[in-house]
């Protein structure tokens, strides 16, 4: 970093003029999307050609993946969110499959994947001149470190996340001063089926465990059901509002953690203003880049590491698809395999894949004889441990194929068990 330069203070429109045709732009994501800069980029894009916008999950109401921008601005996403899913599957946007822990490594390969411009979103500088990346540290810090040009929205409503989470104001090339509230994502109310899955998961979690949880109905329900546990901790790529209640009850104190005791370790957050206020200058929260948080070796240093992840379907041998519905790209691998492997190597680790037993109003089984043609294997049969549906828990670690088949049929929806049993007999010589 060269701190001999001073940042220019420009409007968003002036700042975006520094983007050139054929540039690769990284844009910080999640609830940290720089909304003012993105709007200016969309306006400016039609004067440019072949600009690539690299992102992961983004929360924004701005339409920036439209047919009108074809040839001008093309998204390359490393995790598919709702706002780009149709464009990816229509061929108007690109998808790069990659482990979340590997994204920063790719960014550092300047000859292979140069980043010309990083659009980031930070808090105002503190008395020492350091700005915090706030609600999205994981991918953004590394992208900013390697980019040729850093354009930053500086927003007083961005919380100051502590940890390895800052950039000095003198390392920013262009500052765009803004003042607007961050987008919010509410916790999800679980239905009875999701609550049943959550109850099965909670039975697997011991006191003193360190948790990786995501966002969604089942993880939120799990957090709500942990109030009788003791001395829980967090090491996760992201967390949401549900963590706050457990901290306030004294359930989640991180005292039993074997790595970073006393600290909630994460890469980013997705939630409401209550969550943003909670992490602001809060010493219990320690944010780190994804190459650290999602490193399976680092994860494995947490004893009793519990990783809770979801799936679209699981075949009878334990192969897990979580990123596509057949050939239709749906999301991405994210941090699932990072945490499944990390928890799998931890002392007393508990890697969990959770999913409802059916889809489409109980017309389709999600425990299947084989994955759909074109489906990606997110977690392989060699890495899988616990599969959980509303019908129970299948422990597959160290199990033979015949044992796996029986255990998975036991947690499939009853209306599909006979059909699965026929396949099991014909294919694997298993009588169920």
Secondary structure, 3 states (H helix, E strand, C coil): CCCCCCCEECCHHHHHCCCCCCCEEEECCECCCCHHHHHHHHHHHCCCCCEEEEECCECCCCCCCCHHHCCCEEEEECCCCHHHHHHHHHCCCEECCCCHHHHHHHHCCCCCCCCCEEEEEECCCCCCCEEECCCECCCHHHHHHHCCEEEEEEECCCCCCCECCEEEHHHCCEEEEECCCCCCCCCCCCCHHHHHHHHHHHHHCCCCCEEECCCCHHHHHHHHCCCCCCCEEEEEEEECCHHHHHHHHCCECCCCCCCCCCCEEEEEECCCHHHHHHHCCCCCEEECCHHHHCCHHHHCCCCCEEEEEECCEEECCCCEECCEECCEECCCCCCHHHHHHHHHHCCCCEEEEECCCEECCCCEECEECCCCCCCCCCECCCCCCEEEECCEEEECCCCCHHHHHHHHHHCCCHHHHHHHHHHHHHHHCCCC
